[in-house]
Structure formats: C-alpha cells, structure tokens
Amino acid sequence: MSDLSWLSRSELLVGKSGIDKLQNAHVLVVGLGGVGSFAAEFICRSGVGEMTIVDGDVVDPSNRNRQLPALFTTHGVSKAEWMAERLLAINPDLKLHVIKEFLTPDACQELMKNSYDYVMDCIDSITPKLTLIREAYLSGKRIVSSMGAGGKTDPTKIRVADLYDTYTCKLAFYTRKRVKKLGVAKGVRAVFSTEDMDKDSLIMTDGSNYKQSAYGTISYLPAAFGGVAASVVIRDLLEIPVETVKRPKTMSKSIIKK
C-alpha cells in the first residue's frame, strides 16, 4: 500500500474521503507552458493518482521568465519529459502517461477515447485549443480552459466563468465565437482575467506551432492562472462549490468583445 503521509496536511483540510477521491481521479493536462506546467504540478501535489500530460514543445530561452521547466540548463529539452521527471519526484506512485506531441485533430480524437475525470486546456494557440474544447465537450468530459494570460499583470482580476460568460479577454472572445460554430454549448469552465490587455506588448511570431503572435508576460501571472485552473479541477473533484461570475448585463458589445 502506498505511503500517503506526504498528503497529511491536505487530509486535514479535505479529509480521508477527499484524499481517496483525488487518488482515484485521472486528470489530463494539455499544454505545459507558463499556465500548464504549474497547473500540472498543483494537480500532482493535490494527490491526484493518475495524470496524462501532453506537450510536443521544447524549452526555449524566452520561456525562462514564466515556465516551470525553463531553466538556463534545460534549453532544447522536452517540456513533457522534464515535467514527467518532476511530477514523479513529487509522487513516485503517480500513474503518469506522457505524450510528447503537439495536439492535432486526429491525435485529439484518439486522446478522447480514454477515460478522464477532468480535462485541462492550457494551450495558448487557438487551433489546438478549439480542437481540444470541442472534442472534450462532445465526448462528455468535464473541462476547464485557460484564456489569455499575456499582456496582463494583475492576478486579483482572474475569474472563473462558463466560457460564454467571459468578457474583456480577447482570446476568450475568439474562442467563444468559434466553438459555438463547432457545436459547443454552455458547460465549459473558463479561467480568464477582467484586466485590459497591454496591446503594446504584442509581437508577431514565425507562425510555428499554430501561433502567429504573442503578448508580453510577467513571471507570476501564468502561474496564477494555472493555480486557479487547478483549483477548479480539485474543487470539482471534491464536490466543493466553485464560485463563477456572470457577464455584466450593462456591458457594451465593444467591451464584451475585448
């Protein structure tokens, strides 16, 4: 029998029954960048017994300001491999599945054939994000999706809402608009920020990995998004209510679309 003494502080808060629920859960985390790497670690440290992590990228020097795997010594290293080693160092008994691939539509459909208690979308590229949300939703899986953490600095403005109740966030606007056409209705949890984006921090990229542009980031903000997203998963698994916000009815369409 596994030694769960390392979860003794968690058990004080959620009880043995809560630890049992987490031990029997399987969580999928797709995207191991600034949001996903921290989210995956928080899920692991909560005592979730089985995880699948997905990312086909390697560490780039520009990742070092915000991503857990990004160190001076890890440039060019697979993010998924590095995270796998870290997660197993936290919990050697973790049942871990590692997929070192970018998420294509075919790969996503195959992935959704597996049983997960929760799906975490921590992807920052729009096409794979839409694919994952659609496939998870259509397969009836619970999902939480992280919206845009770039161009923002205030963690106190992070909120949780149904995807269709998000506002201010530009990524959320594009995601809502496009998944609606893909047959996704209400029921997708979203983590987003009500903070206005610093549009001057935008840069264009080479278009690799489905990404045409990027916004400036600060060290703690993606990690804060990851923490909130992980908390949604953990609280839902433990049947602890998650407070969600509604889109203000008085907001103009121009503000909603931001």
HELIX and SHEET records of a PDB file:
HELIX    1   1 SER A    5  LEU A    7  5                                   3    
HELIX    2   2 SER A    8  GLN A   23  1                                  16    
HELIX    3   3 GLY A   36  SER A   46  1                                  11    
HELIX    4   4 PRO A   61  ASN A   65  5                                   5    
HELIX    5   5 LYS A   79  ILE A   90  1                                  12    
HELIX    6   6 PRO A  105  LEU A  111  1                                   7    
HELIX    7   7 ILE A  126  LEU A  138  1                                  13    
HELIX    8   8 PRO A  155  LYS A  157  5                                   3    
HELIX    9   9 LEU A  163  ASP A  165  5                                   3    
HELIX   10  10 LYS A  170  LYS A  181  1                                  12    
HELIX   11  11 LYS A  199  SER A  201  5                                   3    
HELIX   12  12 SER A  208  TYR A  210  5                                   3    
HELIX   13  13 TYR A  220  LEU A  237  1                                  18    
HELIX   14  14 LYS A  253  ILE A  256  1                                   4    
SHEET    1   A 7 LYS A  95  ILE A  99  0                                        
SHEET    2   A 7 GLU A  50  VAL A  54  1                                        
SHEET    3   A 7 HIS A  26  VAL A  30  1                                        
SHEET    4   A 7 TYR A 118  ASP A 121  1                                        
SHEET    5   A 7 ILE A 143  SER A 146  1                                        
SHEET    6   A 7 ARG A 189  SER A 193  1                                        
SHEET    7   A 7 ILE A 158  ASP A 162 -1                                        
SHEET    1   B 2 ILE A 203  MET A 204  0                                        
SHEET    2   B 2 SER A 213  ALA A 214 -1                                        
END                                                                             
